[in-house]
C-alpha cells in the first residue's frame, strides 16, 4: 500500500550517540511510516546548543543508516532555523498570544503547583512585568479551552492547559527558542502528518497543539509508544550515559527493539539481512500492540 501523503519523522537531540531507547522510537516511527508507503524524514533537534555535541550530529545519521533506517530528503537541522522561530514569536507577540516574563525558575518553583508536564506557571507576569523587572523569557498565553486529541494507541486525551500547564515558555531566558515552538514549526515545514514518539512526550502534545492552532499550522496524528527504562528506573537516555547501539551487529539490535515494541518476530533464518528483517517488520507492523510492550 502506497500513501506518499503520509510523512513521518524521527527527531533526535544530538547529545550523544544513538542508544536503545532512541532506536525503539526511531524504529516505531520508521515502520509506521513505511507500512503505508509514506516518506520518513530525519531532523536533528539541536535548538539547545548548550547540550548539542558536534560528533553526535554526524554519528546519529550514520548509525541509522547502518541499521537500515534510511530517510527521505535532506536532514533538517534546527540550528539553521532560528529566523523562522523569531518570525513566529513576533507574530504571537503582535497577536498578544505571547508576553514577556521576568520570573526565574526558582521563583516559579516557589509558587507553582505540579502538573503532568511539570511546574504549572502561576501567571505572575501575565498582566505585565512589575516595575523595574526586566524580561527574561517569553511565554505563550494559554486559554481555558480544553485541548483534545486522539492518540492512536492511548485513545482520547484531554488537557486543560490553564489549570494543568499554565502559560509555557516559547523563548528561554538564555535566548534559545523552546522545544515546543521549534518542534511545531519544524514539523510543519517538513509536512509531517504522523508523529510517533515515546510516551514520555505525551504531556508535551497539548501545548504543541495549542501552538499549532495559534500559528495556523496543521495538527498531525499522534502515536505514543512505551519508553525504555534502565534498571534503576530512570528513562534510558544519553544524559544518563546510555550505551551506544552496536551498529556492527544491526540485526540483534533491531530484533530486540521489535521485541520491546511487542511486534511479531520472524524466524532468524528467514531474515539473514537487515533489509529482509525490516521488510518483514514493515509487513507485520501492528501499532495497536505497542502498548503491550514492557515499558
Secondary structure, DSSP 8 states (H G I E B T S, - for coil): ---TT-EEEEEE--SS--BHHHHHHHHHHHHHHHTTT-EEEEEE----TTT--HHHHHHHHHHHHHTT---SS--EEGGG-HHHHHHHHHHHHHTTSEEEE---HHHHHHH-EEETTEEE---TTTT---TT----EEEE---SS-EEEEETTTEEEEE-HHHHT-SEEEE-TTS-B-HHHHHHHHHHHHT--EEEEEGGGHHHHHHHHHHHHHHT----EEEEE---B-TTSSB--TTTT--B--GGGHHHHHHHHHHHTT-----GGG--SHHHHHHHHHHT--GGGGGGS--
